[in-house]
Amino acid sequence: MLTIGQLSRRTGVKIPTIRYYEQMGLLAPPERSEGNQRRYTPEERDRLAFIKHARDLGLKIEAIRELIELSVHPDQPCAGADRIAAEQLHAVRERIGKLRKLERELARIATGCDGEQIKDCYVIRALASHDLCEDEH
């Protein structure tokens, strides 16, 4: 059995986040010691590691909840898990596309200034007027 501090160190998840996951129902309420300390099993450590990895990949709490529910039915088809992964991949690709546009626009603005004083600064003018942007970002 692990204390919450040990669980935190072994998984890299902060203690308040562990408590939050318990409140959200992603982790079952842990057993308590006689001194009322939380005690976690190796299975709960593994569940927390699963949650952390899913969060590191950008999955939302509801998607993680659904994946956990799917994982308790090991003989079922993986279509639900595949769908969640595909949706996350699509969302990440959309964000990457937006970030690339943002990168191009910032590079253009950052290299477009030839003024020596703020009154002539292209960066300030470009940020003040969206009309100076080349495209939507």
DAMOSUL-V706068 format. One record per residue. OMEGA is omega in degrees with one decimal (NA if undefined). BURIAL is + if it has 16 or more other ideal C-beta (glycine too) atoms within 10 Angstrom, else -. Layout:
# DAMOSUL-V706068
omega: (OMEGA | OMEGA)
burial: (BURIAL | BURIAL)
This chain:
# DAMOSUL-V706068
omega: (-178.1 | 170.1 | 179.4 | 177.7 | 177.6 | 178.4 | 179.1 | -179.4 | -176.4 | -177.8 | -175.8 | 178.8 | -178.4 | -176.8 | 178.5 | 178.8 | 176.0 | 178.9 | 178.3 | 178.9 | 175.3 | 179.5 | -179.4 | 179.1 | 177.3 | 173.8 | 177.3 | 175.1 | -175.0 | 171.3 | 178.7 | 176.0 | 176.6 | 177.4 | 177.5 | 174.9 | 174.8 | 177.0 | -174.5 | 178.8 | 174.3 | 178.3 | 177.8 | 174.5 | 179.4 | 177.6 | 179.4 | 176.7 | 176.3 | -178.9 | -179.1 | -179.7 | 178.2 | 178.8 | 177.6 | 177.6 | 174.5 | -179.5 | 178.6 | -177.2 | -178.3 | 177.6 | 178.4 | 177.7 | 179.7 | 178.1 | 177.4 | 178.5 | 178.2 | -175.5 | 178.7 | 176.4 | -171.3 | -178.1 | -179.5 | 176.3 | -178.4 | -175.5 | 180.0 | 178.9 | 178.3 | 179.7 | -179.3 | 179.1 | -179.9 | 177.8 | 179.3 | 177.5 | 178.2 | -179.9 | 179.0 | 179.4 | 175.9 | 178.9 | 178.4 | 177.8 | 178.6 | 179.2 | 177.3 | 176.2 | 178.6 | 178.8 | -179.9 | -178.0 | 178.8 | 177.6 | 179.3 | -179.5 | -175.8 | -179.1 | -176.3 | -176.5 | 174.1 | 177.1 | 178.8 | 179.7 | -178.9 | -179.1 | 179.5 | -171.5 | -180.0 | 179.0 | -179.6 | 179.6 | -178.0 | 179.1 | -179.8 | -176.8 | 179.1 | 178.8 | -179.5 | 178.6 | -179.2 | 178.5 | 179.9 | -179.1 | NA)
burial: (- | + | - | + | - | - | + | + | - | - | + | - | + | - | - | - | + | + | - | - | + | + | - | - | - | + | + | - | - | + | - | - | - | - | - | - | - | + | - | + | - | - | - | + | + | - | + | + | - | + | + | + | - | + | + | - | - | - | + | - | - | - | + | + | - | + | + | + | - | + | - | - | - | - | - | - | - | - | - | - | - | - | - | + | - | - | - | + | - | - | - | - | - | - | - | - | - | - | - | - | - | - | - | - | + | - | - | - | + | - | - | - | - | - | - | - | - | - | - | - | - | + | - | - | + | + | - | - | - | - | - | - | - | - | - | - | -)
